Amino acid sequence: MNKLKRSEIFSRLQAEDPEPKTELEYTSPFELLVAVALSAQSTDKGVNKATRKLFAIANTPEKILKLGESGLKKHIKTIGLYNTKATNIIKTCKMLIELHNSEVPDDQQALEALAGVGRKTANVVRNTAFGHPTMAVDTHIFRVSNRTKIAPGKNVLEVEKKLLKFIPEEYMLNAHHWLILHGRYTCIARKPRCGSCIIEDLCEFKQKNID
């Protein structure tokens, strides 16, 4: 795929949704960090349902620590892998208090050092909470990048590096959200909605599903 085609793709995505937002509900970097940590192998809808009640009573590292691991589990038990996630969130709260004055750092290495926080989660937090032009490659972005040929790659890191290289700078800040939403609602896994896709004529997917 050439540079002009990529630029047109993101121009159209921007025109359709000028200010894309995460579908996770949050009011602070800490709430976002917890929500993203909970969202692994879970839906944003399911996470939001749990965090609305959790954040109403505990939305700081100190308050979640006061709940304790068992108390936290009661609030997130509807979410997949909640036992492991609760353990990591409690550890992360302790680290934030002890190492970062209870504030979420916007440094990649500092974020990845937190319990249960990997490269993808750190990139989401830096992009969404702090406005860094990062690229967090989840299953949706990995699929869209390979299927459209915007940035094909064998693994998430390869796709991430290509997206950072190929996406025009003026679109980089919001590209993460555009690609996720496109993969979630249009370029879906089993039967992509090519017939209603605004970039269908630019996409290089050979087995298009045109109804």
C-alpha positions in Angstrom: 0.0 0.0 0.0 1.4 3.4 -0.9 1.6 6.6 1.1 -1.2 8.4 -0.7 -3.6 5.6 -0.2 -2.8 5.4 3.6 -3.3 9.2 3.9 -6.7 9.0 2.2 -7.8 6.2 4.5 -7.1 8.2 7.6 -8.5 11.3 6.0 -11.8 9.5 5.6 -11.7 8.0 9.1 -11.1 11.5 10.5 -13.9 13.0 8.5 -16.4 10.4 9.8 -15.2 10.7 13.4 -13.2 13.9 14.0 -12.7 13.3 17.8 -12.7 9.6 18.5 -12.8 8.5 22.1 -12.2 5.3 24.0 -15.4 3.4 24.9 -14.0 2.8 28.4 -15.5 5.2 31.0 -13.0 7.1 33.1 -12.4 10.5 34.7 -8.7 10.3 35.6 -5.5 8.6 34.4 -5.8 6.2 37.3 -9.4 5.2 36.4 -8.3 4.7 32.8 -5.3 2.5 33.9 -7.6 0.3 36.0 -10.2 0.1 33.2 -7.6 -0.9 30.6 -6.1 -3.5 32.9 -9.5 -5.0 33.4 -10.4 -4.9 29.7 -7.9 -7.7 28.6 -10.0 -10.5 27.1 -13.2 -8.6 28.2 -15.5 -6.2 26.5 -15.5 -2.5 27.2 -19.2 -2.7 28.0 -18.6 -5.4 30.6 -15.7 -3.4 32.2 -17.8 -0.2 32.3 -20.6 -2.0 34.1 -18.2 -3.1 36.8 -16.2 0.1 37.1 -19.2 2.4 37.5 -19.9 0.8 40.9 -16.3 0.4 41.8 -15.2 3.9 41.0 -18.2 5.3 42.8 -16.6 4.1 46.1 -12.9 3.6 45.2 -11.2 5.6 42.4 -7.7 6.2 43.9 -4.8 3.8 44.7 -5.4 4.4 48.4 -9.2 3.7 48.3 -8.7 0.5 46.2 -6.0 -0.7 48.7 -8.5 -0.1 51.5 -11.0 -2.3 49.7 -8.3 -5.1 49.7 -8.0 -7.8 47.2 -11.1 -9.7 48.3 -13.2 -6.5 48.3 -11.9 -5.6 44.8 -12.8 -9.0 43.5 -16.4 -8.6 44.6 -16.7 -5.6 42.3 -15.0 -7.2 39.2 -16.1 -10.8 39.5 -18.1 -10.5 36.3 -15.0 -9.8 34.3 -12.8 -12.5 32.9 -9.6 -13.4 34.7 -10.8 -11.3 37.7 -8.6 -13.1 40.3 -5.4 -12.3 38.5 -6.5 -8.8 37.6 -7.4 -8.0 41.2 -4.0 -9.2 42.4 -2.2 -7.1 39.8 -4.3 -4.0 40.5 -3.6 -4.2 44.2 0.1 -4.5 43.5 0.0 -1.6 41.1 -1.8 0.6 43.7 1.0 -0.1 46.2 3.6 0.7 43.5 1.9 4.0 42.5 1.8 5.1 46.2 5.3 4.1 47.0 7.1 5.1 43.7 4.9 7.7 42.1 3.2 9.7 44.8 -0.1 8.0 43.9 0.1 9.4 40.4 0.0 7.4 37.1 3.3 8.0 35.3 3.3 8.9 31.6 6.6 7.3 31.0 6.5 4.0 29.0 9.1 2.1 31.1 7.5 3.3 34.4 4.1 2.1 33.2 5.3 -1.2 32.0 7.0 -1.8 35.4 3.6 -1.8 37.1 2.1 -5.1 37.9 0.1 -6.6 35.0 0.8 -3.6 32.7 2.3 -4.6 29.4 3.3 -2.6 26.3 -0.3 -2.4 24.9 -1.8 -1.1 28.2 1.0 1.4 28.6 0.5 2.7 25.1 -3.3 3.1 25.6 -2.7 5.1 28.8 0.0 7.3 27.3 -2.2 8.0 24.2 -5.6 8.4 25.8 -4.7 10.0 29.2 -1.6 12.0 28.3 -1.9 12.7 24.5 1.2 10.9 23.3 1.0 9.7 19.7 1.5 6.0 20.6 0.0 2.9 18.9 -1.5 0.2 21.1 -2.1 -2.9 18.9 -4.9 -5.0 20.1 -6.7 -7.8 18.2 -8.8 -5.3 16.2 -5.9 -3.2 15.1 -3.8 -6.3 14.3 -6.6 -7.6 12.1 -7.4 -4.3 10.3 -3.7 -3.6 9.7 -3.1 -7.0 8.1 -6.4 -7.3 6.2 -6.4 -3.9 4.6 -2.6 -4.0 4.1 -2.2 -0.7 5.9 0.6 -2.2 8.0 0.9 -6.0 7.6 3.0 -7.9 10.2 3.4 -11.3 11.7 3.1 -10.1 15.3 1.7 -7.1 17.3 5.1 -5.4 17.7 5.9 -5.6 14.0 2.5 -4.1 13.2 3.0 -1.4 15.8 6.3 -0.4 14.4 4.9 -0.2 10.8 1.9 1.8 11.9 4.2 4.3 13.7 6.3 4.5 10.5 3.5 4.6 7.9 0.7 6.7 9.4 0.9 10.4 8.5 1.9 12.5 11.5 -1.2 14.6 11.4 -3.4 11.5 12.0 -1.1 9.7 14.5 -2.7 10.9 17.8 -6.2 9.5 17.0 -5.2 6.6 14.7 -5.3 4.1 17.6 -9.0 4.9 18.2 -10.0 5.0 14.5 -8.5 1.6 13.8 -10.0 0.0 16.9 -13.5 1.3 16.2 -13.2 0.4 12.5 -12.3 -3.2 13.5 -15.0 -3.4 16.2 -17.9 -2.2 14.1 -17.0 -2.5 10.4 -14.0 -4.7 9.7 -15.2 -7.3 12.1 -13.5 -10.7 12.3 -15.8 -13.3 10.8 -17.7 -11.4 8.2 -16.4 -7.9 7.5 -19.0 -5.3 6.5 -17.2 -4.3 3.3 -20.3 -3.1 1.6 -20.8 -0.3 4.2 -17.1 0.4 4.7 -16.0 4.0 3.9 -12.5 2.8 2.9 -13.6 -0.3 0.9 -12.2 1.1 -2.4 -8.8 1.7 -0.8 -8.5 -1.5 1.1 -6.3 -4.2 -0.4 -8.2 -7.2 1.1 -8.7 -9.7 -1.7 -11.7 -11.6 -0.3 -14.0 -8.7 0.2 -17.5 -9.3 1.5 -19.7 -7.0 -0.7 -23.4 -7.5 -0.1 
